[in-house]
Amino acid sequence: MRSQPRRRRAGFTLIELLVVLAIIALLIGLLLPAVQKVRAAAARAKCQNNLKQIALAVHGYHNAHQLLPVNSLPAAWGPYGPETKGWSWLARVLPYAEQEPLFRLTNLPTSTLYESRVAVGTSVPLFRCPSDGYGANEARDDAADLGTWTTYPIPAALTNYKGVSGSNWGWGDPQWKNLGTNNSWDGMNEGDGLFWRIDWKTPKGLAAITDGTSGTFMVGEDLPQHNHWFAWAYANSAAATCAIPPNVKYPADGEDYTWKWEYANTFRSRHHGGLQFAYADGSVHFVRDAIDLGVYRALATIRGGEVVEVP
């Protein structure tokens, strides 16, 4: 008997292979944006939780002391730097944010920042937004007057969250100058919001927020990459103003605006279209970049008497 000839299995032709690869590439192209959106949503949710926990820590401090935590830069225009006891409000809420060991390491308020430099250089995950990978968990030595402008520089760990100093501002670009509801231009030393760098001189409790805690910003987001005032432990780095719009763009003139006060003391984020704020009642809301500047400023004041709706 004659044997049957074997059939040869047909393989992919070059055209078929290219078609398959093209389909795979198309599917990957469709899948990646979806994965990125999921990741962005997860990071935004984690950031929201961070802000919530920080707000609760502020309330915990308030319950214990009947006052809000303060920033303790010694005076309006210095002295600055590591040799001062210029601790931030963030440092003071550490025990109420499950950071008691780190708080003990600060030896606050007895020690200077230099004496407690190990604590100053310790990263706190709660103070970092997961959408911002800049600096990761490292401590940087270019933190303005903790590093760049001091005789005894110390590395400083970063924060993405700063207290809201209010709506008033009087320096730099004239388009952002704004007289505060407290009749002051000085948003760094005499804010009309909750936190500024020498607010220890005018201690206050939540009762001072006559505009209502549900309609008043407490803490907002910032990006350390966009300024040199980023140390969580330092009073001169722990507040920013709402006189200037969120995520404001730098002028296209090539200057390094990370050193300019009116652009370095603002709120920024890596979330698409806006950023998040914790309000004085402990709630957290997303605020769009397109928010009306008048509304934005009104939400930053504590007793301006403005009537605004939470966006």
ABEGO torsion letter per residue (X at the ends): XBBBBBBBBBBBBAAAAAAAAAAAAAAAAAAAAAAAAAAAAAAAAAAAAAAAAAAAAAAAAAAAAGBBBBBABABAAOBBEAABABBBAAAAAAAAAGAAAAAAAAGOAABBAAAAAAAAABBBAAABBAABABGEABBBAABEAAAAABABBBBBBBBABBBBAEABBABEBAAABBBBAAGBABAAABBABABBAAAAABBBBAAABAAEAAABBABBBBBAAABABABAABAAAABBBAABBBGBBBBBAGBBAAABAAAAABBBBABBGEBBBBBAAGBBBBBBAABBAAAAAAAABABAGBBBBBX
